[in-house]
């Protein structure tokens, strides 16, 4: 009887945790936000690499892919070739890619190590260091990697979390660029 009560308590705790989890368990996927939301800026970035600081005002009229990543995240490294390919393929058509490097571990806060990683990985697009999680929090982000697409009017219109759905992300970029 004691084991049965323990199992019931664990099950209840699990159900409560699932219900209370921010956004629910189905949150980690590709989705179109229910309403166009103005994209947060990059205020609070601690350092910019490969670019001077960018602002939402300077990006008006552009389609922007914002990718939250960190240099030691294996899933981020799996997504990276796809992000680089999108940048290479569509930068000339008006796509701006901004990598937001938000550290998961303390050692990922090191600018020298990040510069080395950017060089080794061949990343050419702008990277902003988000060591204080200010950009991460402004986007209400909770996952590495996470991609947000911003339309020419400055609204977040798409989000994808994790690996996969590369064709869907590219199709959405093409649509936003008027290349469908």
FENLIN-V412783 format. One record per helix or strand of 3 or more residues. SS is the DSSP state (~ for helix, > for strand). FROM is the first residue (numbers start at 0). LEN is the number of residues. Records with the same first field share a line. If there is no record, write none. Layout:
SS=FROM-LEN ; FROM-LEN
This chain:
~=1-19 ; 24-3 ; 73-20 ; 105-4 ; 110-11 ; 133-5 ; 165-12
>=46-3 ; 62-7 ; 94-7 ; 125-4 ; 145-5 ; 154-7
